[in-house]
Amino acid sequence: MTSGMRWRIFVLQVGLIGILAFVSGFAFWASSFATSTVHDQLAAQQIYFPAVGSTAITSLPKVDATAMTQYAGQELLTGQQAQVYANNFINVHLGEIGGGKTYSQLSAASQADPTNTTLAGQVQTVFRGDTLRSILLNTYGWWQVGQFAGYAAIGLLVAAIAVLGAFIFEIYSWSTSRKKESTTRVVPATTTSARGVA
């Protein structure tokens, strides 16, 4: 390999190490930002899962009760907890209001019967519940983005270390080949002409 080609490889490897390390660092920061923001915002709301064995959990369908039991009594602080609370608790109760009708269905019925205060109350309750559920699921989504950014950061860091290893190997190979070249160089022998005596 020519000296010029070897230097090009060195420069490319150094550039690749720098890029991978920078993107990995950014992904670690993004992961930390997303997960810590979700945690801090959820902590500020002070939402707690119902206690183990409480009627709030035991009255749920079996699948939902099982999902809720794993976090029973805990404060809601993570994306996974937000998803469970939204889908296995709030959504179950929203389905019980107004015979399982959606907000848009209840709202249309309420507009058609504006004197029905019970229906108007259901519309408000379902609207608030849907809003809270949407916020919690949005929180879960951003938590997942943070988790995936963390996985990407680890992958990029491994790639940067691999390229660094290849760079160190190239330096070692280059150094070894230079030593071999310097020791195997043949020094031309000096020729002396012998003069005979007549």
Residue pairs with C-beta under 8 A, 6 or more apart in sequence:
6 170
6 174
9 170
10 167
10 170
10 171
13 163
13 166
13 167
13 170
14 167
16 163
17 160
17 163
17 164
17 167
20 156
20 157
20 159
20 160
20 163
21 156
21 157
21 160
23 156
24 153
24 154
24 156
24 157
24 159
24 160
25 153
27 149
27 150
27 152
27 153
27 156
28 149
28 150
28 153
28 157
30 146
30 149
30 153
31 146
31 147
31 149
31 150
31 153
32 146
32 150
33 146
34 142
34 143
34 145
34 146
34 149
35 79
35 143
35 146
35 147
35 150
37 142
38 78
38 79
38 82
38 139
38 142
38 143
38 146
39 77
39 78
41 139
42 76
42 77
42 78
42 81
42 82
42 139
43 75
43 77
45 76
46 75
47 75
47 76
47 85
48 73
48 74
48 75
48 76
49 68
49 71
49 72
49 73
49 74
49 75
49 76
49 81
49 85
49 89
50 56
50 57
50 68
50 72
50 73
51 57
51 72
51 73
52 69
52 72
52 73
53 72
54 72
56 89
57 65
57 68
57 69
57 72
58 65
60 68
60 88
60 89
60 92
61 92
63 88
64 88
64 89
64 92
67 84
67 87
67 88
68 84
68 85
68 88
68 89
70 84
71 81
71 84
71 85
74 81
76 82
76 85
78 143
79 139
79 140
79 141
79 142
79 143
79 144
79 146
79 147
80 140
80 143
82 136
82 137
82 139
82 140
82 143
83 136
83 137
83 140
85 136
86 132
86 133
86 136
86 137
86 140
87 133
87 137
90 129
90 132
90 133
90 136
91 133
93 129
94 126
94 129
94 130
94 133
97 122
97 125
97 126
97 129
98 105
98 106
98 119
98 122
98 126
101 109
101 126
102 126
103 123
103 126
103 127
103 130
106 119
106 122
106 123
106 126
107 123
107 127
109 116
109 119
110 116
110 119
110 120
110 122
110 123
113 119
114 120
